[in-house]
Structures are given as structure tokens and as C-alpha cells.
Amino acid sequence: MSGSLWLKRPATGATPLPAIPRPRREAPAGRTTAPGGPPPRAAAGHPAGQPAAQAVPTSGTRPTGSPGQRAQPGPAGRPAPHDAAGRPAPHDAAGRPAPTGSAGQRAQPGLPGQPAPHGAAGRPAEPTPPPAAGELASDPLDELAGRLDGFVAAAVHPDEIAAILESDGMTDEHIRLTYGRADSFSLAEDLYARVERRHPEPEAPPGGAWYGELAGCLLRGLVFALPGLAYVLAAPLLAGAHGRFGLPAGTVPLLAGAVTGWVWNQALSHRAYTWLGLGDRPAAARALLTGAPAGALAGTAVALATAAPGETPAAVFAAGQSLYLAAATVLLVLGRERALLCALLPLTGAFPAFRWDLPDALRTGLLLASLTASVAFASLVLRPGVRRGAGGRGGPPRAASLPYGFFGLGSGLLVLHAGVGDTLVSGAGAVIALTLSMGPAEWLLHRFRGESLARLRTLSTAREFRRAVTGTLVLCLGGYLTVLLALTLTATLAWPGAPWPTLPRLVTLLLIGTVLWLGLLLQAFGAVLSAATVCLLAAAAQTVEPVAGPLATGGAAAVLAALTCALLVRPTAHRA
């Protein structure tokens, strides 16, 4: 979720310390020094100290020129040059003709062989007077404040300035020697107090921006939930005796394959999104091309390993489920939600199955049609990854994607506990509601991010920013829980034979939703390891002791809320 501002380095040859003025040394008597040039030397063939204008020409010819004017010496055998008015041209101390400017102007001394600079009116440019001997050197902090004026004026806390100073490589020793401050924090406080606050007005969002984002997020939520219809179509095909742990037959391999796919594909998605953030789409496709098939094989292997005798149909269905998860990950990461929606359309044939019994051949055909379309679309969008050289760089470290996989494991286990707390039928409404709510959850995450950036540009103090962000956080989380509750009640009413959820079950579901949304928020701001740890601990506690599920989930929600308030109310957390 991260551009950087960098200090503008001084120009080449500039010194970080101000120049100390020193008095000029007086020239010795009888010796003249041209300003800006070397001391004069005696002309060739003339005695030292004799003026060049009084030297006798070596030629025996009588000097020519205007009446009453004496010719100036020049090269041997040639008369000295004259100007346009007939007067002898001026010479420098070495006997050479001095460069001339406009008519009637005498050239000023400068670099050898070059005329001195002149002003706009043709007059010689005045030399810059040296600073007075008693004048104090200016504070170098003024120069630094001038360079960072725009950033310092927009900062809402000195810590923002300290962060940019440290990112530019300013050490405490350099700050002490150059600016006379103890460290970057002291320097940042001085800059913050010296520059007046000027916060630019936030740019108005383009027309329909929120509507466009909401439509895309709702589309993603729909494609998250539609695969649940596959279980409705496959339910008669997986029917059998009671399975293990008091669950229906085939539940264990199905859940094992699904959890494996969630963990693998969550980490794979992070790696592919990292490549996309670097602007290398072929490398992202290359990562998906190698990682998605490996995830499908891993999910299939785990499902087959956990299948008991008589659960072969469930293991086969779990293999198809793993293949679909890999294809859906490819399409979602590369932004092909509409293609995935088209691939899932055959599953809508499950709606008549709620009231009528469909033939097994039709059920199997609808499942295979959707799976085949998903794999075909994913293969088409992965063509850039097949090109030679795609993803040739080392890329981001693979270990950086592991916390995202752990977060997928923890959140997936929490969702499963919400779905199989009593029976599959009673928990179906909760699972459908949680799945469908991921679309509005994603939109509210975007909304929180946008509102925080707007407050960062408009508010002038850290306290005001903290209050505004806290209020936005409460509103977004409350909006998500409201949507989750409405979806739960709607799914319960639409599912035939589903019992009405009790109050404790609704509270547990809302706590799980709080954990998921806050975890996604922390993940979006880079604190994924903390979110993954909390989710894993809550899921482990609920697995070991199902009765302690509400307590574990409530504790996880409280910890994540405290982490969110501690991290995201700081202005530096929202700097891009």
C-alpha cells in the first residue's frame, strides 16, 4: 500500500556550510592587480616596471595617425591598431590590445582574452561586493527550510518531517555539525515551528468515482459468492454416511483442500500484486503461471491425503475445487472479474435445484462447464507470462508473501467455524453472508483510505487528524457490520429450511466480521504479520475449544481494534 519524497540534494560544488567572509589583502605598493584576473606581467622585450605605453617601437618607421596623436606600439613592423574614431586602441598591462566593447567604452578586465560582462544598458557589470567583515553567517536551517518549504508546510506533525530527513540519509552527526541540532527530531521540530502551515485543498474526485469503485467491489463480492452454488449442485453427488467429527461425509477433504488453496493463493496473490506494483505485468503473469498450477496440485494432494474410505467423490470434487481456486486467483489478480463472472454463469442452474431434483448428468455438466470456462479464461490472460524474459529479475523476496498466506489461513478457519458451528444447513447463511460481504468490505476499505488522505490535506494538527480518522474508522466498520447483518438475515430467509439465527450466533458472526475487516485494513497498511498472528490465535483457540469461540473471537476483535487505533491514527501511516 506505498511514493516517497526525497530531499533535493545541493547542486554540484555547493557547500553545506555558509562561506565565512574574510578581509581582502591590500596589494603591495607599485603593483596593480586587475580585479578578477592575474597580476600584470611586463611585456616581452620591455624592462620590468617600465610602462608599456612608453616603450620605443623596434621599427624605424615614423608612427602614423591623426595629427597630434602618437601611435601606440604594436607588433614589430606593423602600426598599432586604432579604434573607429582614429584614436589608438587601449592596451593591457602586457602590451596586447585590450578587448573593446561598444563605441566609446573601454573594456573591463576579466578572463584572459575575453571581455568583461556588461549590464543591460551596455555599462560594465558591477562586481559583487564582499560581505562586511563583521557580518554574521546566515543559519543553514533557513536554506533547508526553503528547500523543504512545500513539504514542511503541509505536514501535520514533526514526525513526518523527521521521517523524510532520515529517509534522505541525514545522520545525527551530520545534523549536529551542519545545523547545530541534537538529532533529526529536534531539527524536525525547529522546521515545523519555523514554517507556516499551508495545506492544499484536496482535489475533487472525478464524477462517479465512488460509484465506479462500488460497482467493481460488488462485482468481486458476487464472484466470491457464486462458487457456493457448486456445493448445491454437487450435494447429491457427495451424499453418503456420516463422516468424521460429526460432519457430513466428504466434509474433511473438502475443507482441507479449500484451506490449502486459500493459504497458497493468498500468498501468490501478494507476490503477483507486488510485480504489478513495480509496473511489470508480464512478470506478474509469469508468477501466476508457475504458482497457480502448483497451488492446484497442493490442494488436490491434501484433499486426497485426508479422504477416508468412501469419500472418493468428495476428493474428486475437492480436486476440481482446487483447480477453480487457482484459475479464479489468476483472473482476479489480473483484473478480469467480468470473465470470471461469465465462467460462473453455468452455476446459476443451481437455483432450480432448491425446489426440484435435477438429473445427475445435468448437475455434473453444469459443474464441468463452469470449471472448464474458468481454466480457459485464465489460460488466455496468462499468455504474457509465457514470453521469454518475463519475470527475469529476481523480484521481491518470497518470504515477504508468507504472512499473507498465514492471514488467509487464519481468516479461512474463522469463516469455516462460522459455517460449521452447528450444521452445514444452519451455517450456510453465515458463510454466504460473509462471502458476499467481501465486496462491500473492499469498498469500505477504499473509502477509509480516501477519507484519510483528504483529512491529511485539510487538517492542520495531529489531534484533529486523529479525531477525524477515528470517526471515519468507526463509520466504516459500523457500515460493514450493518451490511453483514442484513446479508445474513437475507440469506437465512432465502435458504430453504435454514433456522433463524440466535442472538449469540449473530454476535459471534459480527465479531468474526470485525476481525476480518480490521485484519484486511491492517493488511492494506502493511501490518499483515500482526493481523495474521491474531487471526491464527483466535482460530486455534476456537478449534481446540469450540465453546470458547465467542470469547476468542471477541478478544481477537479487541486486539485488532487497539492495533488499528494505535497505528492508523498517525499521519505518517497514510503518507504514500
C-alpha positions in Angstrom: 0.0 0.0 0.0 3.1 2.7 -0.7 5.9 7.1 -3.3 8.5 8.9 -1.4 9.5 12.4 -1.0 13.2 13.0 -1.1 15.3 15.9 -0.2 16.6 17.9 -3.1 20.4 17.5 -2.9 22.6 20.6 -3.3 24.0 21.4 -6.7 27.4 20.2 -7.6 30.1 22.2 -6.0 27.8 23.7 -3.3 29.0 23.5 0.3 26.6 22.8 3.2 28.2 25.4 5.4 28.0 29.1 4.7 31.1 30.9 3.4 32.9 33.0 6.1 33.8 36.5 4.9 37.4 37.4 5.2 39.1 40.9 4.7 40.8 41.4 1.4 44.6 41.7 1.4 46.0 45.1 0.2 48.2 44.9 -2.9 51.8 46.0 -2.4 52.8 49.5 -3.4 53.7 49.9 -7.1 51.9 46.7 -8.0 48.4 46.7 -9.6 46.1 43.8 -9.7 43.2 43.6 -12.1 40.0 42.6 -10.4 39.1 39.1 -11.3 42.4 38.4 -13.2 46.1 37.6 -12.5 48.6 40.4 -11.7 50.1 42.1 -14.7 53.4 41.0 -16.1 56.0 43.0 -18.0 55.6 42.9 -21.8 58.1 40.9 -23.8 61.2 43.0 -24.6 60.4 45.7 -22.0 62.2 46.3 -18.8 60.5 45.2 -15.7 58.4 48.0 -14.2 58.6 50.2 -17.3 55.1 51.2 -18.6 54.3 49.5 -21.9 53.0 52.8 -23.3 56.5 54.4 -23.1 58.3 51.6 -24.9 60.1 52.5 -28.1 58.9 50.6 -31.2 61.5 48.4 -32.8 60.6 49.5 -36.3 62.3 52.6 -37.7 59.2 53.9 -39.4 57.6 57.0 -38.1 54.4 56.4 -36.3 51.3 57.4 -38.3 47.9 58.5 -37.1 45.9 61.6 -36.6 47.8 64.9 -36.2 48.9 65.4 -32.7 48.5 61.8 -31.7 51.2 59.4 -31.1 50.9 55.9 -32.3 50.8 53.1 -29.7 53.2 50.3 -30.0 52.1 47.1 -31.8 53.7 44.0 -33.2 57.1 44.5 -34.8 56.9 46.2 -38.2 53.2 47.0 -38.0 51.4 50.0 -36.8 49.3 49.8 -33.6 45.6 49.4 -34.1 43.2 52.3 -33.9 39.6 52.4 -33.0 36.7 53.7 -35.1 37.4 57.3 -34.1 41.0 57.2 -35.1 42.3 57.0 -31.6 44.8 54.3 -30.6 43.2 51.3 -29.2 43.8 50.7 -25.5 46.3 48.1 -24.4 46.5 45.9 -21.4 49.5 45.7 -19.0 51.2 43.1 -21.1 51.2 45.3 -24.2 48.4 43.4 -26.0 45.4 45.2 -27.4 42.6 45.1 -24.8 39.3 43.8 -25.9 36.8 46.5 -26.8 33.0 46.8 -26.3 30.7 49.3 -27.7 32.0 52.6 -29.3 33.4 54.9 -26.7 33.5 52.2 -24.0 36.6 50.8 -22.5 36.7 47.1 -21.9 36.9 45.9 -18.4 39.4 43.4 -17.3 38.2 39.8 -16.9 39.3 36.4 -18.1 42.3 36.4 -20.4 41.2 37.1 -23.9 37.6 37.6 -23.0 35.7 40.9 -22.5 34.2 41.6 -19.1 30.4 41.2 -18.7 28.3 44.2 -19.2 24.9 45.2 -17.9 21.6 45.7 -19.7 22.4 49.3 -20.6 25.8 48.4 -22.0 27.7 49.5 -18.9 30.1 47.2 -17.2 28.5 44.9 -14.6 29.3 45.9 -11.1 31.3 43.3 -9.2 29.5 41.8 -6.2 30.8 43.5 -3.1 32.2 41.1 -0.5 30.3 40.8 2.8 31.3 43.1 5.6 33.9 41.7 8.0 31.6 41.8 10.9 28.5 40.3 9.2 27.2 37.1 10.8 26.8 34.0 8.6 23.2 33.0 7.9 21.7 30.0 9.6 21.9 26.9 7.3 18.5 26.0 8.7 17.0 28.8 6.6 18.3 27.1 3.4 17.0 23.7 4.5 13.6 25.2 5.3 13.5 26.9 1.9 14.2 23.6 0.1 11.6 21.7 2.1 9.0 24.5 2.3 6.2 22.7 0.5 6.5 19.5 2.4 7.0 21.1 5.8 4.1 23.5 5.3 1.8 20.5 4.6 3.0 18.4 7.5 0.6 17.9 10.4 3.2 16.6 12.8 7.0 17.0 13.2 7.4 13.2 12.9 6.5 13.5 9.2 9.5 15.8 8.7 11.8 13.6 10.8 10.9 10.6 8.7 11.8 12.4 5.5 15.0 13.7 6.9 16.0 10.2 7.9 15.0 8.7 4.6 17.3 11.2 2.9 20.2 9.7 4.9 20.8 12.6 7.3 22.6 11.1 10.3 22.6 12.7 13.8 26.3 13.5 13.4 25.7 15.4 10.1 22.7 17.3 11.7 24.9 18.3 14.7 27.7 19.5 12.6 25.7 21.3 9.9 22.6 22.5 11.7 23.6 22.5 15.4 20.6 20.3 16.5 20.9 17.1 18.5 19.1 14.8 16.1 16.5 14.5 13.4 13.6 15.0 15.8 14.9 18.3 17.1 15.7 19.5 13.6 12.2 18.5 12.5 10.6 20.4 15.4 12.5 23.5 14.5 11.5 23.2 10.9 7.8 22.6 11.9 7.9 25.7 14.1 9.6 27.9 11.5 7.4 27.2 8.5 3.8 28.4 8.5 1.1 25.7 7.9 -0.2 25.7 4.4 -2.4 22.7 3.5 -3.5 22.4 -0.1 -7.1 21.9 -0.9 -7.9 18.2 -1.7 -8.6 17.5 -5.3 -12.2 16.9 -6.1 -12.8 13.2 -7.0 -13.9 12.6 -10.6 -17.6 12.3 -11.2 -18.9 8.9 -10.3 -15.6 7.7 -8.7 -17.2 6.2 -5.7 -20.0 4.7 -7.8 -17.4 3.1 -10.1 -15.4 1.6 -7.2 -18.6 0.4 -5.5 -19.7 -1.4 -8.7 -16.3 -3.1 -9.1 -16.3 -4.2 -5.4 -19.8 -5.5 -5.6 -18.8 -7.5 -8.7 -15.9 -9.0 -6.8 -18.2 -9.9 -3.9 -20.6 -11.6 -6.4 -17.9 -13.7 -7.9 -16.7 -14.6 -4.4 -20.2 -15.9 -3.5 -21.3 -17.6 -6.8 -18.9 -20.6 -6.3 -21.0 -21.6 -3.3 -23.7 -22.7 -5.8 -21.4 -25.5 -6.8 -21.9 -27.2 -3.5 -25.6 -27.1 -4.0 -25.2 -28.8 -7.4 -22.8 -31.4 -6.0 -24.7 -32.1 -2.8 -26.5 -35.3 -4.1 -23.2 -36.5 -5.7 -21.4 -36.3 -2.4 -24.1 -37.9 -0.2 -23.1 -40.7 2.0 -22.9 -42.0 5.5 -21.9 -39.7 8.3 -18.3 -38.6 8.2 -15.8 -37.8 10.9 -16.1 -35.3 13.7 -19.9 -35.3 13.4 -19.8 -33.7 10.0 -21.4 -35.0 6.7 -19.4 -37.4 4.6 -16.7 -35.7 2.5 -16.6 -32.6 4.6 -13.0 -33.1 5.8 -11.3 -33.4 2.4 -13.4 -30.5 1.0 -12.4 -28.3 3.9 -8.7 -29.4 3.8 -8.4 -28.7 0.1 -10.2 -25.3 0.4 -8.0 -24.2 3.3 -4.8 -25.2 1.4 -6.0 -23.2 -1.6 -6.7 -20.2 0.4 -3.3 -20.2 2.0 -1.4 -20.7 -1.2 -3.4 -18.4 -3.4 -3.3 -15.6 -0.8 0.5 -15.6 -0.8 0.6 -16.0 -4.6 -1.7 -13.0 -5.0 0.6 -10.8 -2.9 3.6 -11.8 -5.0 1.7 -11.1 -8.2 0.4 -7.8 -6.9 3.9 -6.8 -5.9 5.0 -7.3 -9.5 2.1 -5.3 -10.7 3.1 -2.5 -8.3 6.5 -2.5 -9.9 4.9 -2.0 -13.3 5.9 -5.4 -14.7 2.7 -7.1 -15.8 4.5 -9.9 -17.7 6.4 -10.8 -14.6 3.2 -10.9 -12.6 1.7 -13.2 -15.2 4.8 -15.3 -15.1 4.5 -15.7 -11.3 0.9 -16.7 -11.7 1.7 -19.1 -14.5 4.1 -21.0 -12.2 2.3 -20.6 -8.9 -1.3 -21.3 -9.8 -0.8 -24.8 -11.1 1.4 -25.6 -8.1 -1.4 -24.4 -5.8 -3.9 -26.6 -7.6 -1.7 -29.6 -7.2 -1.1 -28.9 -3.5 -4.8 -28.6 -2.8 -5.5 -31.8 -4.7 -2.8 -33.7 -2.8 -4.1 -32.5 0.6 -7.7 -33.5 -0.2 -6.6 -36.9 -1.4 -4.5 -37.4 1.7 -7.3 -36.5 4.1 -10.0 -38.5 2.3 -11.3 -41.6 4.2 -12.6 -44.7 2.5 -15.9 -43.9 0.8 -15.0 -40.2 0.3 -13.5 -40.6 -3.1 -16.3 -38.5 -4.8 -15.6 -35.7 -2.3 -11.9 -35.9 -3.0 -12.5 -35.6 -6.8 -14.8 -32.6 -6.2 -12.0 -31.1 -4.0 -9.5 -31.5 -6.8 -11.8 -29.6 -9.1 -12.3 -27.0 -6.4 -8.5 -26.5 -6.1 -8.2 -26.1 -9.9 -11.0 -23.5 -9.8 -9.4 -21.6 -7.0 -6.1 -21.3 -9.0 -7.9 -20.1 -12.1 -10.0 -17.6 -10.1 -6.9 -16.2 -8.5 -5.3 -15.5 -11.9 -8.4 -13.8 -13.2 -9.0 -11.7 -10.0 -5.4 -10.5 -9.7 -5.2 -9.5 -13.4 -8.5 -7.6 -13.2 -10.6 -10.0 -15.2 -13.7 -10.1 -12.9 -16.1 -10.0 -15.8 -14.5 -13.0 -17.4 -14.8 -14.9 -14.2 -18.4 -13.9 -13.8 -19.1 -15.3 -17.3 -17.4 -18.5 -16.3 -19.6 -18.8 -13.2 -22.8 -18.3 -15.0 -23.5 -22.0 -15.5 -23.7 -22.4 -11.8 -26.8 -20.3 -11.7 -28.5 -23.5 -12.8 -28.4 -24.5 -9.1 -31.3 -22.2 -8.3 -34.0 -24.6 -9.6 -32.2 -27.3 -7.5 -33.5 -25.6 -4.4 -37.0 -26.8 -5.2 -36.7 -29.6 -7.8 -34.4 -32.6 -8.2 -32.2 -32.2 -11.2 -30.6 -35.1 -13.0 -27.1 -36.1 -12.0 -25.9 -35.7 -15.6 -27.1 -32.1 -15.7 -25.5 -31.3 -12.3 -22.2 -32.7 -13.5 -22.4 -30.9 -16.8 -23.0 -27.5 -15.2 -20.1 -28.0 -12.8 -17.7 -29.1 -15.6 -18.8 -26.3 -17.9 -18.0 -23.6 -15.2 -14.7 -25.2 -14.3 -13.6 -25.5 -18.0 -14.6 -21.9 -18.8 -12.6 -20.6 -15.7 -9.5 -22.5 -16.7 -9.8 -21.4 -20.3 -10.1 -17.7 -19.4 -7.2 -18.0 -17.0 -5.0 -19.6 -19.7 -5.8 -16.8 -22.1 -4.8 -14.0 -19.7 -1.6 -15.8 -18.8 -0.1 -15.5 -22.3 2.2 -12.6 -21.5 3.8 -14.7 -18.8 4.9 -17.3 -21.5 7.1 -14.8 -23.3 10.8 -15.2 -22.9 12.3 -12.9 -20.3 9.1 -12.2 -18.4 9.9 -12.0 -14.8 13.6 -12.2 -15.5 14.6 -10.1 -12.5 14.9 -11.5 -9.0 11.8 -9.8 -7.9 10.5 -9.3 -4.4 11.6 -11.9 -1.7 9.3 -14.8 -1.5 9.4 -14.8 2.3 7.6 -11.4 2.2 4.4 -13.2 1.0 4.3 -15.8 3.8 2.4 -13.5 6.3 -0.3 -13.1 3.7 -0.7 -16.8 3.5 -0.9 -17.1 7.2 -3.6 -14.4 7.3 -5.5 -16.4 4.6 -5.2 -19.5 6.9 -6.5 -17.7 10.0 -9.4 -15.9 8.3 -10.4 -19.0 6.4 -10.6 -21.1 9.6 -12.7 -18.4 11.2 -15.1 -18.5 8.3 -15.3 -22.2 8.5 -16.1 -22.1 12.2 -18.9 -19.7 11.4 -20.3 -22.1 8.8 -20.0 -25.4 10.6 -20.7 -24.4 14.1 -24.0 -26.3 14.3 -24.7 -28.0 10.9 -23.9 -27.2 7.3 -27.5 -26.1 6.8 -27.7 -23.7 9.7 -24.3 -22.2 8.9 -24.9 -21.8 5.2 -26.5 -18.4 5.7 -23.5 -17.2 7.7 -20.9 -18.4 5.1 -22.9 -16.9 2.2 -23.2 -13.6 4.1 -19.5 -13.4 4.9 -18.6 -14.2 1.3 -20.9 -11.7 -0.2 -19.8 -9.1 2.3 -16.3 -9.1 1.0 -17.4 -6.8 -1.8 -18.8 -4.0 0.4 -15.8 -4.6 2.8 -13.4 -3.9 0.0 -15.3 -0.7 -1.0 -15.3 0.5 2.6 -11.5 -0.1 2.8 -11.2 2.2 -0.2 -13.5 4.7 1.4 -11.4 4.8 4.6 -8.2 5.3 2.6 -9.7 8.1 0.5 -11.2 9.9 3.5 -8.0 9.7 5.5 -6.0 11.2 2.7 -8.5 14.0 2.4 -8.2 14.7 6.1 -4.4 14.7 5.8 -4.6 17.5 3.3 -7.2 19.7 5.1 -6.4 19.4 8.8 -3.6 21.3 10.4 -2.9 19.5 13.7 -2.3 15.9 14.7 -5.1 15.9 17.3 -7.7 17.0 14.7 -6.4 14.3 12.3 -6.6 11.6 15.0 -10.2 12.5 15.8 -11.2 12.6 12.2 -9.6 9.2 11.3 -11.1 7.6 14.4 -14.5 8.8 13.4 -14.1 7.5 9.8 -12.9 4.2 11.2 -16.0 3.8 13.4 -18.3 4.7 10.5 -16.7 2.3 8.0 -16.6 -0.6 10.4 -20.2 0.1 11.5 -21.3 0.2 7.9 -19.7 -3.1 7.2 -21.3 -4.8 10.2 -24.7 -3.4 9.1 -24.2 -4.9 5.6 -23.1 -8.2 7.1 -26.1 -8.4 9.4 -28.5 -7.6 6.5 -26.9 -10.2 4.3 -27.1 -12.8 7.0 -30.8 -12.3 7.5 -31.5 -12.2 3.8 -29.5 -15.4 3.2 -31.4 -17.1 6.0 -34.7 -16.2 4.6 -33.7 -17.3 1.1 -32.2 -20.7 2.1 -34.9 -23.4 2.3 -35.1 -24.9 5.8 -32.4 -22.7 7.4 -33.2 -22.0 11.1 -33.4 -18.4 12.3 -30.0 -17.4 13.8 -30.0 -17.0 17.6 -28.6 -13.8 19.3 -25.4 -15.4 20.5 -24.8 -16.8 16.9 -25.4 -13.3 15.4 -23.0 -11.7 18.0 -20.3 -14.3 17.1 -20.8 -13.7 13.4 -20.5 -9.9 13.9 -17.3 -10.4 15.9 -15.9 -12.6 13.1 -16.8 -9.9 10.6 -15.0 -7.3 12.8 -11.9 -9.5 12.9 -11.9 -10.0 9.1 -12.4 -6.3 8.2 -9.9 -5.0 10.7 -7.4 -7.6 9.6 -7.9 -6.6 6.0 -7.4 -3.0 6.9 -4.2 -3.7 8.7 -3.0 -5.8 5.8 -3.7 -3.0 3.4 -1.4 -0.7 5.5 1.4 -3.3 5.8 0.7 -4.6 9.3 -0.2 -8.1 7.9 2.0 -10.0 10.4 0.1 -8.7 13.4 -3.2 -9.3 11.8 -2.2 -12.9 10.8 -1.0 -13.7 14.3 -4.2 -12.5 15.9 -6.4 -14.4 13.5 -4.4 -17.6 13.8 -4.5 -17.5 17.6 -8.3 -16.9 17.5 -8.8 -19.8 15.0 -6.6 -22.1 17.0 -8.4 -21.4 20.3 -11.8 -22.0 18.6 -10.6 -25.2 17.1 -9.3 -26.6 20.4 -12.3 -25.4 22.4 -15.3 -24.7 20.3 -17.2 -23.5 23.3 -14.7 -20.6 23.7 -15.3 -19.5 20.2 -17.2 -16.2 21.0 -14.6 -15.4 23.7 -11.6 -16.0 21.4 -13.2 -14.1 18.6 -14.1 -11.2 20.8 -10.6 -11.0 22.2 -9.2 -11.0 18.7 -11.5 -8.2 17.7 -10.5 -6.1 20.7 -6.8 -6.6 20.0 -7.1 -5.7 16.3 -9.2 -2.6 17.2 -6.4 -1.5 19.6 -3.7 -2.1 17.0 -5.7 -0.2 14.4 -6.2 2.8 16.6 -2.5 2.8 17.6 -1.2 2.6 14.0 -3.6 4.2 11.7 -4.3 7.4 13.6 -0.7 8.6 12.9 -0.3 10.9 9.9 2.8 9.1 8.8 0.9 5.9 8.3 -1.1 7.5 5.4 1.8 9.1 3.5 2.1 7.4 0.1 
